């Protein structure tokens, strides 16, 4: 087994109200920053052992589907890196 870190980024789907991002965007614009859009996201870093990166990604994907993300409201991405690489 090899040690991996899976990073799962969960964000609201486009069109779902995101009051945290809306407030942050308005504040950034008041501070003089120009931006087209802003969305908030939660990021989870999961350390796990797996036979290979694909197996680690599959486990992290299952975690996202079962708990970390609500498929009705959220999109998510999984990125896996070998620890110490």
C-alpha angles and dihedrals in degrees: 000000000000128000116243137176114219115198113203115192114195122191136166115264117254110274095031111115112256107187093175092056092043092054092045092048092051091050093048090050090051087053089057101261116137115213135160096215143342130203128185122229140186119224126202124191112202121189111205143154119239140159092249143346092270092056090048090051091049091052092048090047090053090050090052093048095047102040121346098062135034104219091211093058107019144061118198141190129206122206120181126198129179110243114248093017 
